[in-house]
């Protein structure tokens, strides 16, 4: 994982406040389902609010806002031309305003809406996909990135501190 230290630093800061983790993706399109796989590995094991938003994160805006988060971590497959399985932390301003995506609403429009409604720190944890073709399985490199992210989230958000919400 590239920028693992910056990822760890951001997640460590996020673990100090009320955090919402929004997993975005399409499980039918190979590596685009990476965040959904992460959700499955984290469900019930961390104290942060965890949302599997699938391909419609905009349907969860009100739920996110009403949680009053200090931090919002979006996790999605993002193609920036890196090595498959690489994880990159993007700030809101780095998310393209118009982008091709499997999601109904662009991520930039989604993050702009959330930013208007909350004072939360907002980050996108992008996982570089290898392939996102319909009907494909998740690649090994992205599967390894998901496993590493799950370990890191559990370490920082603590399984012994998990709370049902």
C-alpha positions as CSV (number, residue, x, y, z in Angstrom):
1,X,0.0,0.0,0.0
2,X,1.4,3.3,-0.9
3,X,1.2,6.2,1.6
4,X,0.5,3.6,4.4
5,X,1.9,6.0,7.0
6,X,-0.4,8.9,5.9
7,X,-3.3,6.4,5.8
8,X,-2.5,5.2,9.3
9,X,-2.1,8.8,10.6
10,X,-5.5,9.9,9.1
11,X,-7.2,6.8,10.5
12,X,-5.6,7.3,13.9
13,X,-6.9,10.8,14.0
14,X,-10.3,9.7,12.8
15,X,-10.4,7.0,15.6
16,X,-10.3,9.8,18.2
17,X,-13.7,11.2,17.2
18,X,-17.1,10.1,16.0
19,X,-16.4,8.5,12.7
20,X,-18.7,7.3,9.9
21,X,-17.1,4.9,7.3
22,X,-19.0,4.7,4.1
23,X,-18.2,1.8,1.8
24,X,-19.1,2.4,-1.8
25,X,-19.0,0.0,-4.8
26,X,-20.6,-2.6,-7.0
27,X,-20.0,-6.2,-6.0
28,X,-21.0,-7.4,-9.5
29,X,-18.0,-5.5,-11.1
30,X,-14.9,-7.2,-9.8
31,X,-12.6,-4.8,-7.9
32,X,-15.3,-2.2,-7.7
33,X,-16.7,-4.3,-4.9
34,X,-13.6,-3.8,-2.7
35,X,-15.2,-1.4,-0.2
36,X,-18.2,-3.8,0.1
37,X,-15.8,-6.6,0.9
38,X,-14.2,-4.3,3.5
39,X,-17.6,-3.7,5.0
40,X,-18.1,-7.4,5.4
41,X,-14.8,-7.8,7.2
42,X,-15.5,-4.9,9.6
43,X,-19.2,-5.4,10.4
44,X,-19.6,-5.7,14.2
45,X,-15.9,-5.5,14.8
46,X,-15.3,-1.7,15.1
47,X,-16.9,1.1,17.0
48,X,-17.2,3.5,14.1
49,X,-20.6,3.8,12.3
50,X,-20.2,1.5,9.3
51,X,-22.4,1.9,6.1
52,X,-22.5,-0.3,3.1
53,X,-23.8,2.2,0.6
54,X,-23.4,0.1,-2.5
55,X,-23.8,2.1,-5.7
56,X,-26.1,4.7,-4.1
57,X,-24.2,6.6,-1.4
58,X,-26.6,9.6,-1.9
59,X,-29.3,7.5,-0.3
60,X,-27.3,7.6,3.0
61,X,-26.7,11.4,3.2
62,X,-29.3,12.0,5.9
63,X,-28.2,9.0,7.9
64,X,-24.6,10.3,7.8
65,X,-25.6,13.8,8.7
66,X,-27.7,12.8,11.7
67,X,-24.8,10.9,13.2
68,X,-23.0,14.3,13.7
69,X,-19.6,12.8,12.7
70,X,-16.3,14.4,13.3
71,X,-14.8,12.3,10.5
72,X,-16.2,10.7,7.4
73,X,-14.1,8.1,5.6
74,X,-15.4,7.1,2.1
75,X,-13.9,3.9,0.8
76,X,-14.2,3.2,-3.0
77,X,-12.3,1.8,-5.9
78,X,-10.7,4.7,-7.7
79,X,-8.7,4.5,-10.9
80,X,-5.8,7.0,-10.9
81,X,-3.5,4.8,-12.9
82,X,-1.6,3.4,-9.9
83,X,-0.6,-0.2,-9.2
84,X,-3.6,-2.5,-8.5
85,X,-4.3,-2.7,-4.8
86,X,-2.6,0.5,-4.0
87,X,-4.5,2.6,-1.5
88,X,-4.4,6.4,-1.7
89,X,-5.9,9.0,0.6
90,X,-7.7,11.8,-1.3
91,X,-8.9,15.0,0.1
92,X,-12.3,16.4,-1.1
93,X,-10.7,18.8,-3.5
94,X,-8.8,16.0,-5.2
95,X,-12.0,14.2,-6.2
96,X,-12.9,15.1,-9.8
97,X,-16.1,17.2,-10.1
98,X,-17.3,15.1,-13.1
99,X,-16.2,11.5,-13.3
100,X,-17.3,8.3,-14.9
101,X,-18.4,6.0,-12.2
102,X,-20.7,3.1,-11.4
103,X,-22.5,5.4,-8.9
104,X,-25.7,7.3,-9.7
105,X,-24.3,10.6,-8.1
106,X,-20.6,11.5,-8.7
107,X,-18.5,11.2,-5.7
108,X,-17.6,14.9,-5.9
109,X,-21.3,16.0,-5.8
110,X,-21.8,13.5,-2.9
111,X,-18.9,14.9,-0.9
112,X,-19.9,18.5,-1.7
113,X,-23.4,17.8,-0.3
114,X,-22.0,16.1,2.8
115,X,-19.5,19.0,3.4
116,X,-22.4,21.5,3.3
117,X,-24.3,19.6,5.9
118,X,-21.5,18.7,8.3
119,X,-18.3,20.1,9.7
120,X,-16.7,16.7,9.5
121,X,-13.2,16.0,8.1
122,X,-13.9,14.1,4.9
123,X,-11.5,11.7,3.2
124,X,-11.7,9.3,0.3
125,X,-9.7,6.1,0.7
126,X,-9.3,5.1,-2.9
127,X,-8.3,1.5,-3.8
128,X,-6.7,1.2,-7.2
129,X,-8.7,-1.5,-9.1
130,X,-7.1,-3.9,-11.6
131,X,-10.4,-4.7,-13.4
132,X,-14.0,-3.6,-13.0
133,X,-15.7,-5.7,-15.6
134,X,-19.2,-7.0,-15.0
135,X,-19.1,-10.6,-13.6
136,X,-15.4,-10.6,-12.7
137,X,-14.1,-11.7,-9.3
138,X,-12.0,-9.4,-7.2
139,X,-8.3,-9.5,-8.1
140,X,-5.8,-10.9,-5.7
141,X,-4.0,-7.5,-5.3
142,X,-7.2,-5.7,-4.4
143,X,-8.2,-8.6,-2.1
144,X,-4.9,-8.2,-0.3
145,X,-5.4,-4.4,0.0
146,X,-8.9,-5.0,1.5
147,X,-7.4,-7.5,4.1
148,X,-4.7,-5.0,5.1
149,X,-7.2,-2.2,5.4
150,X,-9.5,-4.4,7.5
151,X,-6.6,-5.2,9.9
152,X,-5.7,-1.5,10.2
153,X,-9.3,-0.4,10.8
154,X,-9.8,-3.1,13.5
155,X,-6.5,-2.2,15.1
156,X,-7.3,1.5,15.3
157,X,-11.1,1.4,15.9
158,X,-10.8,-1.6,18.3
159,X,-12.8,-4.8,18.3
160,X,-13.2,-4.6,22.0
161,X,-14.7,-1.2,21.7
162,X,-17.3,-2.1,19.0
163,X,-20.7,-0.8,19.8
164,X,-24.0,-1.6,18.1
165,X,-25.8,1.5,16.9
